[in-house]
């Protein structure tokens, strides 16, 4: 789209006419000889040089065109490209996924109703949850015996979903270092400048090998403005290292102002993530930019070319006319009355 950065320059269009009205040039009529047969006289001239003067309306049109071209260049014409929009993240969301050995227990179902292990069901539900978080930056931490940052914060939700699909049970070790995973998540948030920070922890066991107790890690997260939601999956009746400590998970969430959930099957897990999606409302903020290309050089170049033509054309015409050996006089066409002015040559 064509636009002008300084369109008010076009208000100067009548300026030359106003200046001419204010400062009028005194005109002194000169004696002239009326010749109705100028064309025949010019064709049959003998030693007489006849110079044509540009008609007033042509001169006015030429000057007006130059003035308009100069004003157009000063107005700085620009071509606007289609808008380029970019989504600004309004929230940083970190997912903590348990990959301990107990996640291979086959007590969940997939979309088709087939019995699958817990991690496979989590991948499906969390993957669908990610597709709804447009406008957020999402990160992924996986943990077992030790935590690992699988995906740093990124607005590329498809990449995060793909790397989640590549995870496998026990790839981070067989145990559950939940407290250390939260500590790694807190370190990851140190690089975040988002106004809202949320951590969603999914596990099917209690902490069995952390150097940092989970509740203490939750207190540190609260001091840094991080909200933790906990999601427990599996069988709450298990004992030993695979025991599901619902009380500890609930305490972690309450410390940071989050919510605690429990899912015993895939349907409940879907409902939990749908509720979290409602709780952690995401606002999409976008900025747009329209690239501009300056075009002032084109009217400026045309005006310059016309000015050169105006100066060169009389020179070229004068060179093409044959010179008289001894001119006896000069006839000049009066610009206003189309009369001829006879001028005597200078005597030696």
C-alpha positions in Angstrom: 0.0 0.0 0.0 1.3 3.5 -0.9 1.5 6.0 1.9 3.3 9.3 2.7 5.2 9.9 5.9 4.9 13.7 5.7 1.6 14.3 3.7 1.3 17.9 5.0 4.0 18.9 2.4 1.2 18.9 -0.2 -0.3 21.9 1.5 2.5 23.9 -0.1 1.2 23.3 -3.6 -0.3 26.8 -4.0 2.8 28.5 -2.6 4.4 29.6 -5.9 1.1 31.1 -7.1 0.8 33.0 -3.8 4.3 34.3 -4.0 3.8 35.4 -7.5 0.6 37.3 -6.5 2.5 39.0 -3.6 5.6 39.9 -5.4 4.7 40.9 -9.0 7.5 41.5 -11.5 7.1 44.9 -13.3 6.5 44.4 -17.0 7.7 46.9 -19.5 6.2 46.3 -23.0 8.8 46.4 -25.8 8.1 47.6 -29.4 7.2 44.7 -31.5 6.5 44.0 -35.2 3.4 42.0 -35.9 4.1 39.3 -38.5 1.2 37.0 -39.3 3.3 34.8 -41.6 6.0 33.7 -39.2 6.3 30.1 -40.4 6.9 31.2 -44.0 9.2 33.8 -42.9 11.3 31.4 -40.9 11.5 28.9 -43.7 12.6 31.5 -46.2 14.9 33.5 -43.9 18.2 34.7 -45.4 20.8 35.7 -42.8 18.1 36.3 -40.2 18.0 34.2 -37.0 14.5 33.7 -35.5 14.3 32.4 -31.9 11.1 30.8 -30.7 10.1 31.4 -27.1 8.2 28.7 -25.1 4.6 29.4 -24.9 3.3 30.5 -21.5 1.0 27.6 -20.9 3.7 25.1 -21.6 6.2 26.9 -19.4 3.5 27.0 -16.6 2.8 23.3 -17.0 6.5 22.3 -16.9 7.1 24.4 -13.8 4.0 23.0 -12.1 5.1 19.4 -12.8 8.6 20.0 -11.3 7.0 21.6 -8.2 4.7 18.6 -7.7 7.5 16.1 -8.1 9.6 17.9 -5.5 6.7 18.1 -3.1 6.1 14.4 -3.6 9.7 13.6 -2.8 9.5 15.8 0.3 6.4 14.0 1.5 8.5 10.8 1.5 6.3 8.3 -0.3 6.6 4.7 1.2 5.4 1.3 0.2 3.9 -0.6 3.1 4.3 -4.4 3.1 1.8 -6.7 4.7 1.9 -6.8 8.5 4.3 -9.2 10.2 2.9 -10.3 13.5 4.7 -11.9 16.4 3.2 -13.6 19.5 4.6 -12.4 22.8 4.7 -15.0 25.6 2.5 -14.1 28.5 3.4 -17.1 30.7 6.3 -19.5 31.1 5.0 -23.0 31.8 7.3 -25.8 32.9 6.3 -29.4 32.8 8.0 -31.9 35.1 7.4 -35.5 33.9 8.3 -38.6 36.0 10.2 -41.2 34.1 10.9 -43.6 37.0 10.5 -47.3 36.6 7.0 -47.4 38.0 5.7 -45.4 34.9 5.9 -48.6 32.9 3.0 -50.1 34.8 0.2 -50.8 32.3 -2.9 -49.7 34.0 -4.0 -46.8 31.7 -5.7 -46.8 28.3 -5.0 -44.8 25.1 -7.5 -43.1 22.7 -8.5 -46.4 21.1 -9.2 -48.1 24.5 -6.1 -50.3 24.5 -4.2 -50.9 27.7 -0.9 -49.0 27.8 1.7 -48.0 30.3 1.3 -44.8 32.3 3.9 -42.8 30.4 2.2 -43.5 27.0 -1.1 -42.2 28.4 0.6 -39.1 29.8 2.2 -38.4 26.5 -1.2 -38.3 24.7 -2.9 -36.1 27.4 0.0 -33.7 27.9 0.5 -33.5 24.1 -3.1 -32.4 23.6 -2.7 -29.9 26.5 0.4 -28.3 24.8 -1.6 -27.6 21.6 -3.9 -25.4 23.6 -1.2 -23.2 25.1 -0.6 -20.9 22.2 1.0 -17.7 23.4 2.9 -19.4 26.3 6.5 -20.5 26.4 6.8 -24.1 27.5 9.7 -26.0 28.9 10.1 -29.7 29.8 12.1 -31.3 32.7 12.2 -35.1 33.0 13.3 -36.8 36.1 14.1 -40.2 37.5 17.1 -40.8 39.7 18.3 -37.4 38.5 16.5 -34.5 36.7 17.3 -33.3 33.2 16.2 -30.3 31.2 14.7 -31.9 28.1 13.3 -28.7 26.5 14.3 -25.1 27.6 11.5 -22.5 27.4 10.3 -22.1 23.9 7.2 -20.9 22.1 7.6 -23.8 19.6 4.9 -26.1 21.1 5.2 -28.6 18.3 8.9 -29.1 19.1 8.1 -29.5 22.8 5.5 -32.1 22.0 7.9 -34.0 19.7 10.7 -34.1 22.3 8.1 -35.3 24.9 7.3 -38.2 22.5 10.9 -39.2 22.4 11.1 -39.8 26.2 11.1 -43.3 27.6 10.8 -44.9 31.0 14.0 -45.2 33.0 15.9 -42.9 30.6 16.7 -40.7 33.6 17.1 -43.6 36.1 14.7 -45.9 37.9 14.2 -43.8 41.1 12.2 -40.6 41.8 14.2 -37.5 42.6 11.2 -35.2 42.8 12.8 -32.5 45.0 15.8 -32.2 42.8 13.5 -31.9 39.7 11.7 -29.0 41.3 15.1 -27.4 42.1 16.2 -27.7 38.5 12.9 -26.1 37.5 13.5 -23.2 39.8 16.9 -22.7 38.2 15.3 -22.8 34.7 12.9 -20.0 35.8 15.9 -17.8 36.7 16.2 -17.1 33.0 12.5 -16.2 32.7 11.1 -12.7 32.5 7.5 -13.7 31.9 5.0 -12.1 34.3 3.4 -15.5 35.1 5.3 -18.6 36.0 3.8 -22.0 36.5 5.2 -25.5 37.1 3.1 -28.7 36.6 4.6 -31.7 38.3 3.4 -35.2 37.2 4.5 -38.2 39.2 3.3 -41.7 40.3 5.6 -42.1 43.3 7.1 -40.4 46.3 10.6 -38.8 46.5 13.2 -41.6 46.9 16.6 -39.9 46.2 16.6 -36.1 46.3 19.1 -34.0 48.0 16.5 -31.3 48.4 13.2 -32.3 50.1 10.2 -31.5 47.8 8.4 -29.3 50.4 11.5 -27.2 50.9 11.9 -26.9 47.2 8.3 -25.7 47.0 9.0 -23.0 49.6 11.9 -21.7 47.4 9.6 -21.7 44.4 7.0 -19.6 46.3 9.7 -17.0 47.1 10.4 -16.7 43.4 6.8 -16.3 42.4 6.4 -19.8 40.9 3.0 -21.6 41.2 3.2 -25.4 41.4 0.3 -27.7 40.4 0.8 -31.4 41.2 -0.7 -34.3 39.4 -0.5 -37.8 40.9 -1.2 -40.8 38.7 -1.3 -44.5 39.5 -2.5 -46.6 42.4 -2.6 -44.9 45.8 -2.6 -48.3 47.6 1.0 -49.1 46.6 3.7 -49.4 49.3 7.4 -49.1 49.5 9.5 -47.0 47.1 6.6 -46.8 44.7 4.2 -45.5 47.3 2.1 -42.5 46.1 2.5 -39.8 48.7 -0.6 -37.7 48.1 -0.2 -35.7 51.3 3.3 -34.5 50.3 2.1 -33.5 46.8 -0.9 -31.7 48.2 1.4 -29.8 50.6 3.7 -28.7 47.8 0.9 -27.3 45.8 -0.7 -25.4 48.8 2.6 -23.8 49.7 2.8 -22.1 46.3 -0.9 -21.4 45.9 -1.4 -24.2 43.4 -3.8 -27.1 43.1 -3.3 -30.8 43.7 -4.9 -33.5 41.6 -5.1 -37.3 41.4 -5.9 -39.4 38.3 -6.4 -43.1 38.4 -7.1 -43.4 34.6 -6.8 -41.6 31.4 -10.2 -39.9 31.5 -9.4 -38.3 34.9 -6.1 -37.2 33.6 -7.7 -35.4 30.7 -10.2 -33.7 33.0 -7.3 -32.6 35.3 -5.3 -30.9 32.4 -8.5 -29.3 31.1 -9.1 -27.8 34.6 -5.5 -26.6 34.8 -5.9 -25.0 31.4 -8.9 -23.1 32.8 -7.0 -22.1 36.0 -3.9 -20.9 34.2 -5.7 -18.7 31.7 -3.4 -17.8 28.9 -3.6 -14.4 27.1 -2.2 -14.1 23.7 -0.4 -10.8 23.1 0.8 -10.0 19.6 2.9 -7.2 18.1 2.8 -6.3 14.4 5.3 -4.6 12.2 4.8 -3.4 8.6 8.1 -3.1 6.6 8.4 0.3 4.8 10.3 0.9 1.6 11.1 4.5 0.7 10.2 5.7 -2.8 11.1 9.3 -2.7 14.1 8.7 -4.9 11.8 8.1 -7.9 10.0 11.5 -8.1 13.3 13.2 -7.2 15.0 11.4 -10.1 12.3 12.3 -12.6 12.4 16.0 -11.5 16.2 16.0 -11.9 15.9 14.5 -15.4 13.3 17.0 -16.5 15.5 19.9 -15.3 18.4 18.6 -17.3 16.2 18.2 -20.4 15.0 21.8 -19.9 18.6 23.1 -20.0 19.9 20.8 -22.8 17.1 21.1 -25.3 17.7 24.8 -26.2 21.5 24.1 -26.4 20.9 21.2 -28.9 18.5 23.3 -30.9 20.9 26.2 -31.1 23.7 23.9 -32.4 21.5 22.4 -35.1 20.6 25.9 -36.6 23.1 27.2 -39.2 25.0 30.3 -38.3 24.7 33.3 -40.6 27.9 34.9 -41.8 26.8 38.5 -41.3 23.4 38.7 -39.5 21.6 41.9 -40.3 19.2 41.6 -37.5 17.2 39.4 -35.1 13.5 38.7 -34.9 12.1 37.5 -31.6 8.6 36.2 -31.0 6.8 38.1 -28.2 5.6 35.5 -25.6 2.3 37.2 -24.9 1.1 38.6 -28.2 2.9 36.3 -30.6 4.6 39.4 -32.2 8.0 39.7 -33.7 10.6 42.0 -32.2 13.3 43.3 -34.6 16.7 44.1 -33.1 19.5 45.7 -34.9 22.9 43.9 -34.7 25.7 45.6 -32.9 27.9 47.7 -35.2 31.6 47.1 -35.2 
